[in-house]
């Protein structure tokens, strides 16, 4: 027997107490948790078309004020505000009676001048015959020749007067110079226009085709020039380069056109180069003044590496991905990223094809700690599904 805590305990009881205390110590000992299970995958290797992306604005190819070139009262308005009209359609009629009378008067003067020129020509011919027979003097023949020249000059002047009168009469019909949308009229029926100068009647705007203006940074200009040289494209081939456009409310770039113009120099104040695309716009989806997204393909690049966009993190040093390194220890790898292709992001620098990239469970992965990688496979995606 032993004396424990003021009580006498048999030896067998002491052994039991010792075993119980030993078991409690084993249960309270710390055991490290197992490494977290994290999905990893090799980057997708595929061909990708890199794009130059910019923002721009749509602008009309032609916007022309319609003005009264002759004075008179508005007699007819042959369209409704906002109508789409064809080239040559009559939009306004300025009272033509005065100009019709002026044309008829000029035509009458032309008839008189033609008759006088004909008569003086016949007289000159007779005088020349008499001169050859020495019936009249040289001075008399010269007077007939001079009179004939005066009548010919009057004949030419009368022809000019007729053309001017015809032109003025044609100005009484204000027609559409090209197909487009006509804005609301600025004048009313019966209003006197063109009296004190040119009066604006309305404005016509061409919507098809349409321009898209955008600016390219100096760095992007160098990229484009390098891509052009690689593809063998010369400055004369610029208008063959496709341009894709999307509205702010649209997904992707559904509107296609071609490069139409590039400024010959970079603006020093902004460090950008002005460029312009032209699009057919047959469905009138683009309107002048719209802000749009623009992208220009720079040529297909083979064997690009892509990872899920969600797998890319960022900190003060820039973008990075987590990879499973030696002995499945997590490493933070700084990378440079490219465009988004579907749900995958192009990695332009910092990643190798055999790197195992952490694609899920990123919150449980800590650089420098070990994980239990779960191998996954990423699927390639079509390059034309690039998101905005």
Order of alpha helices (4+ residues) and beta strands (2+ residues): beta-beta-alpha-beta-beta-beta-beta-beta-beta-alpha-alpha-beta-beta-beta-beta-beta-alpha-beta-beta-beta-beta-beta-beta-beta-beta-beta-beta-beta
